[in-house]
Each structure stands twice: as structure tokens, then as C-alpha cells.
Amino acid sequence: MPLRAGFIGLGNIGKPLASHLAPSGFETTLYDIIDDPVKELVAGGAKQASCPREVGENADVIGICVPEDRHVLAVMQGDDGLLAGARPGSVIAIHSTIQPSTAIGLAEQAAEKGVSVLDACVTGGDQRAAEGVVTYLVGGDGAALEKARPFLDASSETVIHAGELGSGAKLKLCINVVTYIQWAAAYEGCRLAQASGLSTEVFEEAGRANGQLTELMQRYLTGVKLPSEVTTTEDYQRLVRGHMNIAEKDLAWALQLARDSGLSMPVSGLVSQMMARLYSVEDEKRR
């Protein structure tokens, strides 16, 4: 019997990830609290569920891509939650950047129903998700990963098995630390160039030439260079505030992991206080 796919959370990353499932031949069931992205993918061959439980009833591998731990818990638990409908033998892949303890706790609940949980965190951004070439950082049982692999392969270029459950979340937090520190470096270098009378173009040319400005950093700088008449609009502020909230959460979880591991990360702590500035969020208390 062909593998059936499910997906919950069709936001900035979830929607492009899920968009590859039905075209790859999976019978696909989707759920999101907002109808528009679901209807768009339904037009491409997927089916819409009325609640997470219905996704679990109709899928063998289910991806979850919602913003925070509390959202993952909300879609997993309760009478209409995913675990209420998930079948024995099914696999739930959590793509959200969460605390390792969240994945472990949910896996214990899922095991009571014969369901496996993977923390299959995604890295690469929305553009690579749309192209189907993200990287998955996976923690959990190897057999569960092999069952989920065709599902993950539909939207990825690389799947890295980081180790036991929780390892995918740990690895994603480590990678995010590098990402946000890079952005802070690119931001301050670019602002210094501007303030001292240099053009951003020559700054970027130099950074590309010596390899210090990565492709990801250059993409980040496109936002830094936007004029104020764009960055101060209500729509733009709503967008970047959402990104800021996720970034602050990711770094908070990374710093918590560091404390739990007996490690000091002073640079990460400082950068975690800079997110409003890095995202051009108009919030004087945070800038």
C-alpha cells in the first residue's frame, strides 16, 4: 500500500514543504487554522482535514511545522489532536524548532499508541523549501526514519540522522546560533560601511571576494538595505515581527540548552537581544 502523507502547519516554511507531497505521488491530507494555503495545495491534489485528528486518521507519515513548542503541543494533544487519530505504526516528524525535551515528552505519549516521533528539524529557509532542497536534521529511531525517508526526500536534498530523539532539535539550535551571529556580523559591518561613507555594494563585493559573506548573509542584507518607506509599513512590520519572535524563541532555547549543558555562550546572549534591530522592527524597547 502506498505511503500516505499528512501535514499540519502551512506557514512560511510548512507550505512550500507540503507543496511537494501530492506532486510526488503521495495521497496527502493537510490541516492549518488558515484556509487559504490549504485550499491552494488542495488545488494541486491534496485533501483538507477539519482538524489534526483527521490528518492522523488518514496518514502514515505526518509532518508538523508550526511556530513554537506550545503550538506543537496544541496540534498533538486533545480530543481533536493528532495523537487522537494517529494509527499504530505511523510516524510523526516535527519540523518546528523546539526544545529537545518537548520532542521526548511527546514521543513518550505517542509510544503508548504505537506511534513514533522524530524531531526532523528543517534548515535552509523558504526559498530552498520551495525548491525542495532543504536539509532535515533528524533525531530518533533509525527504523522510523527509514519509514519517513520517502516523505522527507520529497522536499529535501539532504537528511542527516543526528542521533537519538532530541538530537535533531539540538543540532538545529546549534546551527541557528551560527546563523544569527552571522547576521549580526553582516548587519554591523554593513552599517559601519554606510556610516563611514562606503556603499553597501562595495562592502558586499569585498565580502563575497574573500568568502566572508555567505549566500545566506547576502540574502539577509537585502532586508537591511530596504528604504524606510518600505520597512515602516504595517505589512512589513507585521512580517518582520513574526520573524523576530521566532528568532528570539530559537535563541532562548539555544541558551537554555547551553545552561543545561553547563556551557556559557555570551555572544549568543548578546545577539539574542539584537533581534529587533536585525529585523528592522520598530520597537524602541527592544532596539
C-alpha positions as CSV (number, residue, x, y, z in Angstrom):
1,M,0.0,0.0,0.0
2,P,1.5,3.4,-1.0
3,L,2.6,5.7,1.9
4,R,0.0,8.3,2.8
5,A,1.3,11.7,3.8
6,G,-0.1,14.3,6.2
7,F,1.0,17.8,7.0
8,I,0.0,20.3,9.7
9,G,1.1,24.0,9.6
10,L,1.2,25.7,6.2
11,G,3.2,28.9,7.0
12,N,6.3,30.4,5.6
13,I,8.2,27.1,5.6
14,G,5.4,24.5,6.0
15,K,3.5,25.4,2.9
16,P,6.4,25.0,0.5
17,L,7.5,21.8,2.2
18,A,4.0,20.4,1.9
19,S,3.6,21.5,-1.7
20,H,5.9,18.7,-2.9
21,L,4.0,15.9,-1.4
22,A,1.0,15.4,-3.7
23,P,3.0,16.1,-6.8
24,S,5.4,13.4,-5.6
25,G,2.6,10.9,-5.7
26,F,1.6,10.8,-2.0
27,E,-2.1,10.7,-1.0
28,T,-1.9,13.9,1.1
29,T,-4.1,15.3,3.9
30,L,-3.4,18.8,5.2
31,Y,-4.5,21.0,8.1
32,D,-4.0,24.6,9.0
33,I,-6.0,27.1,11.0
34,I,-6.0,29.4,8.0
35,D,-7.9,28.1,5.0
36,D,-6.2,29.9,2.1
37,P,-2.9,28.0,2.0
38,V,-4.7,24.7,2.4
39,K,-7.1,25.5,-0.5
40,E,-4.1,26.4,-2.7
41,L,-2.5,23.0,-2.1
42,V,-5.8,21.2,-2.4
43,A,-6.0,22.6,-5.9
44,G,-2.7,20.7,-6.5
45,G,-4.2,17.4,-5.4
46,A,-4.2,17.3,-1.6
47,K,-7.1,16.9,0.7
48,Q,-8.2,19.2,3.5
49,A,-8.8,17.9,7.0
50,S,-11.1,19.6,9.5
51,C,-8.7,19.0,12.5
52,P,-5.3,17.4,13.3
53,R,-7.0,14.2,14.4
54,E,-8.4,13.7,10.9
55,V,-4.8,14.1,9.5
56,G,-3.7,11.3,11.8
57,E,-6.5,9.1,10.7
58,N,-5.6,9.4,7.0
59,A,-1.7,9.4,7.0
60,D,1.2,7.1,7.7
61,V,3.8,9.9,8.0
62,I,2.8,13.3,9.2
63,G,4.9,16.5,9.2
64,I,4.3,19.3,11.7
65,C,5.6,22.8,11.0
66,V,4.2,25.3,13.5
67,P,6.0,28.2,15.2
68,E,6.6,27.1,18.8
69,D,6.6,24.3,21.3
70,R,3.1,25.3,22.6
71,H,1.7,25.1,19.1
72,V,3.2,21.6,18.6
73,L,1.6,20.5,21.8
74,A,-1.7,22.0,20.8
75,V,-1.9,20.1,17.5
76,M,-0.6,16.9,19.0
77,Q,-2.8,16.7,22.1
78,G,-6.5,16.8,23.0
79,D,-9.6,15.1,21.6
80,D,-9.1,16.6,18.1
81,G,-5.3,16.4,18.3
82,L,-3.1,14.4,16.0
83,L,-2.4,11.7,18.6
84,A,-6.1,11.0,19.0
85,G,-6.3,9.9,15.4
86,A,-2.8,8.6,14.6
87,R,-2.6,4.9,13.7
88,P,-0.2,2.4,15.2
89,G,2.9,2.2,13.1
90,S,2.6,5.8,11.9
91,V,5.5,8.3,12.2
92,I,5.2,12.0,13.2
93,A,8.0,14.2,12.0
94,I,8.2,17.5,14.0
95,H,9.8,20.1,11.7
96,S,9.4,23.0,14.2
97,T,12.5,24.3,16.1
98,I,11.6,23.1,19.6
99,Q,13.2,22.1,22.9
100,P,14.6,18.6,22.8
101,S,12.5,17.8,26.0
102,T,9.3,18.7,24.1
103,A,10.0,16.0,21.4
104,I,11.0,13.4,24.1
105,G,7.8,14.1,26.1
106,L,5.6,13.8,23.1
107,A,7.3,10.6,21.9
108,E,6.5,9.0,25.3
109,Q,2.9,9.8,24.8
110,A,2.9,8.6,21.2
111,A,4.6,5.3,22.1
112,E,1.5,4.4,24.1
113,K,-0.4,4.3,20.8
114,G,2.4,2.6,18.9
115,V,3.3,5.8,17.1
116,S,6.9,7.0,16.5
117,V,8.0,10.6,16.8
118,L,11.1,12.2,15.1
119,D,12.4,15.6,15.7
120,A,13.0,16.3,12.0
121,C,14.0,20.0,12.1
122,V,14.4,21.8,8.8
123,T,17.1,24.2,7.7
124,G,17.5,26.1,4.5
125,G,14.8,28.7,4.5
126,D,11.6,29.2,2.5
127,Q,13.4,29.5,-0.9
128,R,15.1,26.1,-0.5
129,A,11.8,24.7,0.8
130,A,10.1,25.9,-2.3
131,E,12.8,24.3,-4.5
132,G,12.6,21.0,-2.5
133,V,16.2,21.1,-1.4
134,V,16.1,21.7,2.3
135,T,18.2,19.8,4.9
136,Y,16.5,17.8,7.6
137,L,18.2,17.4,10.9
138,V,16.7,14.3,12.4
139,G,16.7,12.7,15.9
140,G,15.0,9.4,16.7
141,D,14.8,5.8,15.9
142,G,16.5,4.6,12.7
143,A,13.6,2.4,11.6
144,A,11.1,5.3,12.0
145,L,13.4,7.5,10.0
146,E,13.6,4.9,7.2
147,K,9.8,4.7,7.0
148,A,9.6,8.5,6.9
149,R,12.5,8.9,4.4
150,P,10.4,9.0,1.2
151,F,8.3,11.7,2.8
152,L,11.4,13.7,3.7
153,D,13.0,13.1,0.4
154,A,10.1,14.8,-1.4
155,S,11.2,18.2,-0.1
156,S,14.9,17.7,0.7
157,E,18.4,17.4,-0.7
158,T,20.0,16.1,2.5
159,V,18.7,14.1,5.5
160,I,21.1,14.0,8.4
161,H,20.5,11.5,11.2
162,A,21.9,13.3,14.2
163,G,21.3,10.6,16.7
164,E,18.7,9.7,19.4
165,L,15.5,11.5,19.8
166,G,16.1,15.2,20.7
167,S,19.3,15.3,18.7
168,G,17.7,16.9,15.7
169,A,16.4,19.8,17.8
170,K,19.8,20.2,19.5
171,L,21.6,20.3,16.1
172,K,19.1,22.8,14.8
173,L,19.7,25.1,17.8
174,C,23.4,24.9,17.2
175,I,23.0,25.8,13.6
176,N,20.7,28.7,14.4
177,V,23.3,30.1,16.8
178,V,25.7,30.3,13.9
179,T,23.0,31.8,11.6
180,Y,22.0,34.7,13.9
181,I,25.6,35.5,14.9
182,Q,26.4,35.7,11.1
183,W,23.5,38.1,10.6
184,A,24.7,40.3,13.5
185,A,28.1,40.4,11.9
186,A,26.7,41.2,8.5
187,Y,24.4,43.9,9.9
188,E,27.1,45.7,11.9
189,G,29.7,45.5,9.0
190,C,27.1,46.9,6.6
191,R,26.0,49.7,8.9
192,L,29.7,50.6,9.6
193,A,30.3,50.8,5.8
194,Q,27.3,53.1,5.3
195,A,28.1,55.3,8.3
196,S,31.7,55.8,7.2
197,G,30.7,56.8,3.7
198,L,31.2,53.5,1.8
199,S,28.5,52.0,-0.4
200,T,26.8,48.7,0.6
201,E,27.7,47.4,-2.9
202,V,31.4,47.7,-2.3
203,F,31.1,46.2,1.2
204,E,29.3,43.2,-0.3
205,E,31.7,42.9,-3.2
206,A,34.6,42.7,-0.7
207,G,32.7,40.2,1.5
208,R,32.0,38.0,-1.5
209,A,35.5,38.2,-2.8
210,N,37.1,37.0,0.4
211,G,34.4,34.5,1.2
212,Q,33.2,36.1,4.4
213,L,29.8,37.0,3.2
214,T,27.9,33.7,2.6
215,E,24.9,33.4,0.3
216,L,22.7,33.4,3.4
217,M,24.2,36.5,4.8
218,Q,23.8,38.3,1.4
219,R,20.1,37.3,1.3
220,Y,19.8,38.7,4.8
221,L,21.3,42.0,3.8
222,T,18.6,42.6,1.1
223,G,16.3,43.4,4.0
224,V,18.8,45.7,5.7
225,K,19.2,47.7,2.5
226,L,15.4,48.3,2.1
227,P,14.4,52.0,2.3
228,S,12.4,53.2,5.4
229,E,9.3,53.8,3.3
230,V,9.2,50.0,2.9
231,T,10.4,48.9,6.3
232,T,8.0,51.1,8.2
233,T,4.8,49.9,6.5
234,E,2.3,48.0,8.6
235,D,2.5,44.9,6.4
236,Y,6.3,44.8,6.6
237,Q,6.4,45.3,10.3
238,R,3.9,42.5,10.8
239,L,6.1,40.2,8.7
240,V,9.4,41.0,10.4
241,R,7.9,41.0,13.9
242,G,6.8,37.4,13.3
243,H,10.4,36.5,12.2
244,M,11.8,38.3,15.2
245,N,9.6,36.4,17.6
246,I,10.7,33.1,16.2
247,A,14.4,34.2,16.3
248,E,14.1,35.3,19.9
249,K,12.5,31.9,20.8
250,D,15.2,30.0,18.9
251,L,18.0,31.7,20.7
252,A,16.2,31.4,24.1
253,W,16.0,27.7,23.6
254,A,19.7,27.6,22.5
255,L,20.7,29.4,25.6
256,Q,18.6,27.1,27.7
257,L,20.3,24.1,26.1
258,A,23.7,25.8,26.9
259,R,22.7,26.2,30.5
260,D,21.6,22.6,30.7
261,S,24.9,21.6,29.2
262,G,27.0,23.7,31.6
263,L,28.2,26.0,28.8
264,S,28.5,29.8,28.7
265,M,27.6,31.5,25.3
266,P,28.0,35.2,25.9
267,V,28.0,36.2,22.2
268,S,24.7,34.3,21.6
269,G,23.2,36.0,24.7
270,L,24.1,39.5,23.3
271,V,22.9,38.7,19.8
272,S,19.6,37.4,21.3
273,Q,19.0,41.0,22.5
274,M,19.5,42.4,19.0
275,M,16.7,40.8,17.0
276,A,14.5,43.8,16.7
277,R,17.5,45.8,15.3
278,L,18.5,42.9,12.9
279,Y,15.0,42.6,11.6
280,S,14.2,46.4,11.4
281,V,11.4,46.0,13.8
282,E,10.0,49.4,15.1
283,D,10.1,48.7,18.8
284,E,12.1,51.2,20.9
285,K,12.1,48.9,24.0
286,R,13.8,46.2,22.0
287,R,16.2,48.3,19.9
